[in-house]
Each structure stands twice: as C-alpha cells, then as structure tokens.
Amino acid sequence: MSAYLASTLGLIEGVLVIGSIVNDSTVVYYRLATEQIPARGPKVLNALIVSDVHSNIEAFQSVVNDADRHGGFDEIWSLGDLIGYGPDPSAVIGLLGQHKHKAVIGNHDLASIGKLSLEAFNPYAKEANLWTGRQLTSDERNFLDRQPQIIEEGEFVMCHGSPRDPVWEYVVSITAAVASFNHFDTYRCLLGHSHIPFICRPKGDDSAEFQTPQLGVPLPLNSDRMIINPGGVGQPRDGDPRASYAIYDSEPETVTHYRVDYDIKTTQDKMREHKLPEFLIERLEFGR
C-alpha cells in the first residue's frame, strides 16, 4: 500500500477532504471545510472599484466615505487616470496609498510623468498634464511609473482603455467591445477611460450589448462574460455630475454601482486658483 494513500488530500465536489485507510479496500474521507473552495477567484472579499479620479480629491474622498457606508472594502482597484485635469494630484495619490490597492496606469498618468507624448492630447488636457507633472514629487512619479498597464486578479482582468489597447482605446462601441472580448481570457474585464458607467455582454461572436447599471442594485456575476466600467470618479461624462464608482463583493459574487455627491465648487475654486483651463472647470457641474 502506497504511503501517500494514508493521508489522501484533495477536493471532492469543491470540498476539501482528507482520507484515511481503514482496510485494503476502504478509504474514509473527513470533511475539513464546510464551504466550497473556488478553483479561482480574487483574494479579497470586497473591492472598491474606481477609475478616472483625475486629481479630484473631493470626489475621491466622498467615494471612499460612501463606500464605507455601504459596508466598506478590503482594497481599492484603480483603473487608471488617477491624476490629470484636477487640482490635487498629490492628495489623490496619497489617499490611494493609504489603502491596500491594485492600480493600472492610464494615459493621463503616463503623460504627466513624461512617458507619453502630449501631442496626442487636446489643448486643455495637454495644459493640465503639464501643470500636473510640475506638481509631482519624484516618489509620486515612481509610484505611478510602477503601475502596470494590465492586471489579472482571479476571474478579472483590469486595464484603463481596453485589453487590446490598455492606454488609448475607448470601449464605447459594439466593434470595440467585440474586439475587447477577444483579447482577454477571464470571465470579466474592468476598465475605465470613457468616464461612463456600463455593463457589456457579448451577443454571439460578432455583437455585444451595453447596459446602464442600476444604482444600488447588485449585479450577480455568474458564468457570463462581462466588461464592466465603474464610471468616472473625478470627471463624470454621462450627464450626471456625481462621482461614480462600484463595489465588488465576493460573497455572493456581485458588482454594485453607486453615485455620490461631492463638493464640486471647492474643486472648481482650487482649479481656478491654479489657473487650469476654464473648460475643465465648468464641465464638472454638468457631468460632461
């Protein structure tokens, strides 16, 4: 009789068991866990999902506070563009750093640390990125520079733009969505960049369906493949000026979208004090 059979360890229908040999033909298994053990999944119970904070500390702090009111979170998943546009890049980086987090880099982050040409940006974004770059310390630059373009966490892949082009591509069309589904192998993709919250599912091999999430209503994460955008924290663009975010809960597996008010006027006043473009200041109150 092989020695290893005397301490058989394994999974039967997802339950961890250990086996003991009673005689030559009988093995008795003892249950060591009362719950099923997933083969693959995130290592946290709750994650605060944010994107496009864009140096808006009032919006980011309001999101963190609101998430605490909805049960809290174990870590933050940041989907890029932490900085740019707004008046408080250092404060935003500092707030993220206070929490356990996973973060991917976005196009404005790259531009602000000199790793992406400013010529691809519109004049307002270019001016804001130049200003932002001058505010950053060397430690803050290194913090951003260490962020990857893509992170895989359990059945999630995270990026800023799309799995096909993590820096620049906007997933706002069926064509872009179909291409994105062909560029990741997990069940779900989390991304930002468009500043618009949505849920997208494939329809066959050559189409996809976009849906606007219902606020405060948990979305069950079954075996369907999905692309999920939490919306923009610091500069929403769906006509709603409130900061947009989502919370992932692993038990049960759901994602829930939320909106929260923040002190827009304080952010605008600071932007004017720093002489940032008026267009960027005014758009905050309209969510466009």
PEJORA-V330893 format. One record per residue. N is the residue number from 1. PSI is psi in whole degrees, -180 to 180 (* if undefined). OMEGA is omega as a letter, one per 20 degrees, with the letter a starting at -180 (none if undefined). BURIAL is I if it has 16 or more other C-alpha atoms within 10 Angstrom, else O. Layout:
n/psi/omega/burial
N/PSI/OMEGA/BURIAL
N/PSI/OMEGA/BURIAL
This chain:
n/psi/omega/burial
1/128/a/O
2/140/a/O
3/-36/a/O
4/-21/r/O
5/-23/a/O
6/-13/r/O
7/50/a/O
8/129/r/O
9/130/a/I
10/-168/a/O
11/128/r/O
12/114/a/O
13/41/r/O
14/2/a/O
15/130/r/I
16/127/a/I
17/160/r/I
18/141/a/I
19/144/r/I
20/137/a/O
21/125/r/O
22/-45/r/O
23/-168/a/O
24/-20/a/O
25/1/a/O
26/132/r/O
27/126/r/I
28/129/a/O
29/137/r/I
30/133/r/O
31/128/r/O
32/-11/r/O
33/138/a/O
34/-12/a/O
35/155/r/O
36/144/a/O
37/114/a/O
38/144/r/O
39/-28/a/O
40/140/r/O
41/163/r/O
42/154/a/I
43/2/a/O
44/159/r/O
45/-42/a/O
46/135/r/I
47/133/r/I
48/119/a/I
49/119/a/I
50/156/r/I
51/154/r/I
52/54/r/I
53/-37/r/I
54/52/r/I
55/26/a/I
56/92/a/I
57/-33/r/I
58/-44/r/I
59/-44/a/I
60/-45/r/I
61/-38/r/I
62/-38/r/I
63/-46/r/I
64/-45/r/I
65/-41/a/O
66/-39/r/I
67/-37/r/I
68/-37/r/O
69/-23/r/O
70/24/r/O
71/-6/r/O
72/-177/a/O
73/156/r/I
74/-32/r/O
75/167/r/I
76/134/r/I
77/111/a/I
78/126/a/I
79/25/r/I
80/165/a/I
81/54/r/I
82/-32/a/I
83/-177/a/I
84/150/r/I
85/-57/a/I
86/-180/a/I
87/-4/a/I
88/62/a/I
89/-41/a/I
90/-40/r/I
91/-38/r/I
92/-45/r/I
93/-41/r/I
94/-40/a/O
95/-41/r/O
96/-42/a/I
97/-18/r/O
98/-14/a/O
99/151/r/O
100/137/a/O
101/162/r/O
102/135/a/I
103/136/r/I
104/159/a/I
105/146/r/I
106/177/a/I
107/-37/r/I
108/-35/r/I
109/-48/a/I
110/-42/a/I
111/-39/a/I
112/-24/r/I
113/12/r/I
114/20/a/O
115/6/r/O
116/134/a/O
117/135/r/O
118/-11/a/I
119/-20/r/O
120/-6/a/O
121/154/r/O
122/164/a/O
123/-37/a/O
124/-46/r/O
125/-39/r/I
126/-47/r/I
127/-43/a/I
128/-39/r/I
129/-37/r/I
130/-46/r/I
131/-45/a/I
132/-44/a/I
133/-33/a/I
134/-18/a/O
135/-19/a/I
136/139/r/I
137/169/r/O
138/-36/r/O
139/-40/r/O
140/-38/r/O
141/-44/r/I
142/-38/r/O
143/-46/r/O
144/-40/a/I
145/-25/r/I
146/-11/a/O
147/131/r/I
148/171/r/I
149/-25/a/I
150/138/r/I
151/137/r/I
152/128/a/I
153/103/a/I
154/-126/r/O
155/17/r/O
156/143/r/I
157/138/a/I
158/137/r/I
159/174/r/I
160/-59/a/I
161/-70/r/I
162/163/r/I
163/-27/r/I
164/-42/r/I
165/90/a/O
166/-20/a/I
167/-44/a/I
168/-31/a/O
169/134/r/I
170/127/r/I
171/86/a/I
172/6/a/O
173/161/r/O
174/-41/a/I
175/-47/r/O
176/-36/r/I
177/-45/r/I
178/-45/r/I
179/-38/a/I
180/-43/r/I
181/-28/r/I
182/-3/a/O
183/13/r/O
184/150/a/I
185/-11/r/O
186/175/r/O
187/-33/a/I
188/146/r/I
189/130/r/I
190/128/a/I
191/169/a/I
192/-125/r/I
193/-42/a/I
194/-14/a/I
195/21/a/I
196/122/r/I
197/136/r/I
198/166/r/I
199/132/a/I
200/133/r/I
201/148/r/I
202/149/r/I
203/96/a/O
204/-155/a/O
205/-16/a/O
206/22/r/O
207/169/a/O
208/159/a/I
209/125/r/O
210/141/r/I
211/144/r/O
212/125/a/O
213/148/r/I
214/122/a/O
215/133/r/O
216/3/a/O
217/115/a/O
218/133/r/I
219/114/r/I
220/136/r/O
221/90/r/I
222/-151/a/O
223/2/r/O
224/143/r/O
225/143/a/I
226/150/r/I
227/128/a/I
228/128/r/I
229/123/a/I
230/-7/a/I
231/-180/a/I
232/133/r/I
233/-54/a/I
234/-9/r/I
235/70/a/I
236/150/a/I
237/25/r/I
238/18/r/I
239/0/r/O
240/113/a/I
241/-8/r/I
242/147/r/I
243/139/a/I
244/139/r/I
245/178/r/I
246/160/r/I
247/129/r/I
248/130/r/I
249/122/a/I
250/-13/a/I
251/96/i/O
252/166/a/O
253/106/r/O
254/159/r/I
255/132/a/I
256/129/r/I
257/146/r/I
258/160/r/I
259/150/r/I
260/140/r/I
261/154/r/O
262/171/a/I
263/84/a/O
264/-41/a/I
265/-41/r/O
266/-43/r/O
267/-45/r/I
268/-43/a/I
269/-42/r/O
270/-37/r/O
271/-40/r/I
272/-38/r/O
273/-36/r/O
274/4/r/O
275/38/r/O
276/158/a/I
277/135/a/I
278/-34/r/O
279/-43/a/O
280/-31/a/I
281/-48/a/I
282/-33/a/O
283/-22/a/I
284/-38/a/I
285/-12/r/I
286/-12/a/O
287/37/a/I
288/*/none/I
